[in-house]
């Protein structure tokens, strides 16, 4: 593959987004959060059109490159030729969120073992751990309706999400969305850590130490400031990319 020729096909802005999204796919694999070839990470391209980048269906996350990312419309259909297939059915969740929330430019869907365990529980996420407290008041819950494939479920998913940036898909997994790839990745990392700690704590004897609601609110507010009004998420993302590349 002539990489230089492929890069020339894209604007600098699109190429940078493609590079960052491919790195995000690789990080999800690096952290062990993949579900083989399934799930998606989508990023909206700049411009008035609702065009998105998403992984070619059937590739491992490690096989995703800036060049082979698909450009799709809001229904998950390819808008540019590619040797790879799209997965419009699997894009249903992403198209619902992107179509309703202009502030969400990157959406990540996973169902790791800890997250899937938490969202199967009636209580869902607890907020008494360091990471759980940062999610207080930030999570919407959507009842399981079967495999997320059908257009008629979209409006109900959006109602469940509301103004939040974290959507729990009951008995299924999680979707997190933010205004950039870096911010979405950091939010996912926080959710994953909260789930891991909650699973570990629930397996131990003894009562949890509860946190007052005002402390949880303080944690949530501070996290929002750090993520949305500083370069914190970008520093974190870049550091994790460097860490991943050192291991290769």
N, C-alpha and C positions, 0 to 999 in steps of 0.2 A: 504494500500500500504506500503510495506517495503522500506522506504526511503533509509536506509543504503545499502540494496541490490541493489537498483537502482543506487545509487551513484557509487558503485563498478564497474558498467558496463562502466563507462566513465573515461577517463584520467582526471587528475586534471585540465589541461588546458581547456578541453571541459566542465567540470562541472562548472568551473568559468564563462565561456562564457554563458552557459545555465542559470546560476543564474542571471547574469547581464541582459541577454535578457528578461527573465521573469520579472525582476524588471522594465525594460523599458516598457513592455506591461502594467504593473500595473500603471506606472506613466502616460502613455497616458490616461488610464481610470481615474486616480485621477484628472488630469487636465481637464477632460471632452472633450477630443479630439477624442473619439472613434466614429466609424460609425457602431454601434451595433457589429455584428460578422464579419464585412467586413474589408477590407484593410489588410496590412501586415507590419510587421517589420522583416527584414531578416538580418542574420549575417553569414558571411562566417567563416567556421571552418578552423583552421590552417592545413597546409598540401598542397600537390600538387594537390589533388583532388578538383574539384569544388563542394564541399558539403556545404550545408547551413542549418541553423536552422530557422524554421518558425513555426507560430502558427497552431495548428490543426484546420481545418475548422469547424465552428459550435460552437466553444467555445467562451464565453465572454472573454474579455481580463483579467478580474479578475480570470478566471479559468485556465489561462495559468500557468504552473509550469515548473521548470527546467527539470523535468522528462518527461513531456508529449510533450515537443517541438519536432516537427518532424525533422528528418534529410532527406533532399531532394537533388536531383541533380540539374543541371542547368536548367532542364526542369520542375522542380517542382514535380518530381516523387519520392516517398519514396524509400530510399535505405536501410532502416532498418524496421523491422516489427513494427507495432503500431496498437493499437485498434482504432485509430483515422484516419480519412480520410485527405488526402492532397487536395489542391485546385490548380491543375496545371494551370488551365486557369487564375486564379487570380495572378499567379506568373509571368505572361508574362512581366510585367514592370520590376520586380526585376531581372529576368534572363537576360533581355536585358542589364541592367546597369552593373550587376555583370560580365557578359560575356565580356564586352568591357572595363571595368575600374577596373584594378587590385588594384588601390589605394582606392577603395570604398569597405570597409569590412562590413559596415552596411548601410542599406537603409530603410528609413521610409516613408511610404505613408499615407497621411491623406487628408480629405477634410472637415475641420471644416467650420462652417458658414462664419466666416470672410475671411478665405482663399478662399473658393469657390466664395464668392462675388468679391474679388479682381481679381481672375483669369478669371472671366466672363467679366470684363471691358477691353476694347481695350487697354488702357494704361498699364494695369497690375500694378506691384508694383511701387510706387513712392519712392523717396529716400531722402525726406526732413525731416523725423523724426529721432530721435536718433537711432531707430532700423532699419528703412528703409535705412539710410545712410550706415549701416554695410553690406547691401546686394548689394550695388552699384557695377555693373560689375560682379556680381556673379550668375546671374540668366539666365537660358536658357528657351526659350518658345517653346512649342510644340502645334501645332494646333489640335483641337479635331477631332478625326476620329471615334467616337463612343466608346462604352465600350471597354476598353483595354484588348483584349483577343487574338488577332491574331498575329502570328509570322511575317507576312509581315510588320507589323508596327514597329517592333523592330529597324531596321536600321534607320528609320526616327527619332525615339525617341532619339537614340544615337547621331545622327547628331544635333538634337535640343539641347541636353545637352552639347555637345562639351567638353570643359575642365572644365565646371562649376561643382558645387556641389549641385545646386538647379535647379530642373526642374519644371517649371510651365506647368501643363497639362491644356491647355485652356478650359474654360467652365467645369472644372472637379475638379482638386485639385492640390496637390503638392507632389513632392518626393524630399527628401534630403538625401544625402549620404556622409559619411565620413569614415575615416580610423579606427574608433572605435565606439562602441555603445554610449559611453559618448559624443563624439564629434558630432555624428549625432543628439543625443537628444538635445544638446545645440543649434545646428544650427536650428533645428525645433522650439525650444522655441523662438529663435530670429525672425524667419519668422512669427510665430504665433503672437508675440507682434507687429511686423511691420504691420501685417494685421489688428489687432484689432485697433491700433491707426489710421491707414489710414481710416478705416470705420467710426470711431468716428469723425475724423477731417472733412471728406467729408460730414458728416451730419450736420455740423455747418456752419453758415454764416461767411463770411469774407474770405479773401485770405490767403493762406498758406505762411509762411515765407520760401522762397527758400534758399537752401544751394549751395554754389559754388561747382563745380565739384572737385576742389582740396581738399576741406574739406571732401567730400564723399569718395574720393580715400584714404585720410588719415585714415578715419574710417575703411574702408575695409582692408587696409594693417595692421592696428593695431590689428583688430579683428583676422586676419589670424595668426598673430604672437602669440597672446594670446591663441588661440585655438590649433594651431598645434605645437607650440614649448614650451608649458608649461603644467602644470597639472591643468590648470584652469577648463577645461571641466569636469575632473574627480571630482574635489572638488565640482563643481556645481551639478553633477549627484548624488554624495553620499549625499549631503545636502538635495536634493529633496527626495531621498529615505528615509532618516531619518524623514523628515517632514511628508511624507506619512504614515510611520509606526507609528508615534506619534498619528495620527488621528484615528488609528484602535482601 
